[in-house]
Amino acid sequence: MLIGELGSPPAQETSDAASEQTDDLSAPFGDLIPFGDPSWYQGWDSLYYNDSHRRFRARMREFVEREIMPYCDEWDEAKQVPRSLFVKCAEAGIMAGICGELPTEFMTIDNIFGVPLDEFDIFHEFILGDELCRCGSGGVLWGICGGFGIGLPPVLLFAANELRQRVAPEVLAGRKTICLAITEPYAGSDVASLRCEAKETPDGEHFIVNGEKKWITNGAFADYFTVAVRTGGEGMGGLSLLLIERTMPGVKTRQMQCSGVWSSGTAYITFEDVKVPKANLIGKQDKGFKYIMYNFNHERLIVCMQATRCARVCLEEAIKYASKRETFGRKLIEHQVIRHKLADMARRIEATHAWMEQLLYQSKVMSHNEAMVKLGGPIALLKVQATQTFEFCAREAAQIFGGLAYTRGGQGGKIERLYREVRAYAIPGGSEEIMTDLGMKQSLKVAQFLGAKI
C-alpha cells in the first residue's frame, strides 16, 4: 500500500542540475499555494535572499521530502527517530548548520548542500529549519536537532579544548547525541532557582552530582548531557555547567509521556552520586548562568522559526483540504466563512514572518554582545507572537478539517499532531507570560540607556 494523494503522479527525485536550472532564476518555487510558503518562494523580490539561498532551498526541500516526510507517522508512533537519521543529517551538514556559528574546526565537510562554509549565513540556517518543519512533526524535528541545537553550543563556545575535541566531532558526525538539561521539577523559566547540586570532592578532582531534571528534550537517548548544576550559593551566581556522560554510574533516564513531540525523547533524568571529572566543567565555575543566557536569543529564534512554519503547514493543509471537500453542494473554500478563517491565518503568519526576517537580519549584522542587549526584548515578544499564531492556525485548521483533525493519521493527521504540539512551543524556552514581561522590561531598559525620554 502507498500513502499519497489520489490523482497525483508518483514523486520524482530531483537532480541537482534540474534544481539549479529552476533555482538560478528568481522563478516561483514549490506548490504555489497562497501563503503556503514565504513570499520570496513565489517569485517576489527580497533583500534577504540571493541565488545561494535559492539553490540551498531546493536541495533542502528534496532532502526532507525524500528522507523525512515519508516516515514521520512511523517515527512518531514509535516515539523515536532512528540513529541512522542523525548520520544522514550530519553528512549533509544539517547538524552543523543549526549551531548558530559553524563549528568549522570540527567539521569534515567543506559545504552544506553546496553552500561553501564561508558563505553560510543566518538566512541559510533559517531556510534549513524552515524546510525541516514542513514535515509537520515537531517530535521528529526536535528528535533530530532539539537537544543538539542547544546542548552542543555551550561546549563549543566555553569548554576547554580537550573536552571540545573529545565531544564535538562525534556529535557533529551523528555518532553521538547531546542535550541540554536545565529545567527541573522545581524550576523552569526561573533558572536562578535550580537545585541540582554538584559538590567538589576533597581532592578537588571531581564533582559529585545529585538532583533531577525534567522535560529534557532528547534526554531519553542522549549520550552527553550539558547540565546546569549548583556549585555555589543561591541565585544565578552559584550555577555552573557540567558535561555529564550517560556511561557515568548514577545517571538514570526515563522517557516522559507527553501530549506531543513524541519522537523527541523527552526525559526525566535523575543523578545519584554521579562522579564527574572536573575536566568536564564547561567554562568557569559559578559562571554557568552567563553561558546559559548566551544562547537564549538563538534558541528562541529557532522556536519562532519552527512555530511560524508549523502555522504555515496548518494553513497549507487547510487550503488543500478546503479546495476538494464539498458541503451543501459547494466546496468548503467557496464558503465565505471558510475563506475568512484562511485569511485570518494568512495575515498572522505573514506579519510574524516579516518581523522574524527583520530580527534575523539584525542578528546577522550586529555583534553578538550588541544583539544580546538590543534584541533580547524583541525576540522574546516574537516568540509570543509566533507561538500564538501557531496556536490560532492549528485551531482554525482543525475546525476546517472537522472530525479528520481529531483522528490520528489520515488526511488530517498533520493537523491533529500539530494541535497537540502547540504547547511544546509556547512553554519551553521561556513561557508566554515570562516572555511578555521580559520583552517589555528589556526593551524599556535599552530605550533608557539610549536616552529615551521616559
PyMOL commands that set and color helices and strands:
alter all, ss='L'
color gray80, all
select helices_A, chain A and resi 16-23+39-42+51-67+69-78+83-92+94-97+104-106+122-133+138-145+148-158+161-172+191-193+236-238+262-264+278-280+288-294+296-322+332-334+336-365+368-374+376-406+413-426+432-449
alter helices_A, ss='H'
color red, helices_A
select strands_A, chain A and resi 111-112+115-116+178-181+197-200+206-216+224-230+239-245+251-255+267-277+281-282+326-327+330-331
alter strands_A, ss='S'
color yellow, strands_A
deselect
rebuild
show_as cartoon
